Amino acid sequence: MSQQTVETAIIYLNTPRIYETLCSWKTKSHLPKTLLDAVKYFLDVDTCIEFMSLLRWPEGVTCPHCSSDQVGFLKTRRIWKCKNKPCRKQFSIKTGTVLEDSPIGLDKWLSAIWLIVNAKNGISSYEIHRSIGLTQKTAWFSAS
């Protein structure tokens, strides 16, 4: 992830509409305040998907291919399927994002993003490597 992408994500996460959406979704006290809380919070894949879908689609899930809001969630595979007849494509929470081709799970990505966003003076790839349990090389690519 490039520095510009991280800065864009930080700006996006800091917009009042997103913050209000998150606060209305769960109480403020439920959102992670420490790294340990973030790791515990993002440990469940379903929680990660719910969190990301709320950030990505605050007005409700829409198909990234045709922008239709007629979608169904396939719980067994944790993906959505467009019900629009011409499209009918399947997509995940990562489709169309910088995370799309990443083999790293959402639990590690969201914990790393939490670390980056909450670091006042920046964060090194070694610190992400030690905190999250990724290799240093992977942590460097996620932090840069």
C-alpha angles and dihedrals in degrees: 000000000000124000089249091054091050091049090049090050091049092050090047092049091048096053112116093234092058093044091049090048091052092046092050091047095056132356117274090246090061095060114091116266100175133038090252090053090048093051091048093044095050095041092094113074092210091055089050092051092047092048094048094045090053090052094044099040110024090165094049136289116304130183111260090211102052103005092237117153092208099101136140128208119231102209096192093058098027093231136114128239123208112234093198105117099226093047112031091161125153122230140175132215088265096054111119095008134103087258094060100101096031118117089202113105124244091247091064095038094052092045090050091048089050089053093048094046093048097046108104096198100029127268134254125232088239091059091050089046092053096040101044102028099242124135113267091245092054091045090052091055092047093048097044 
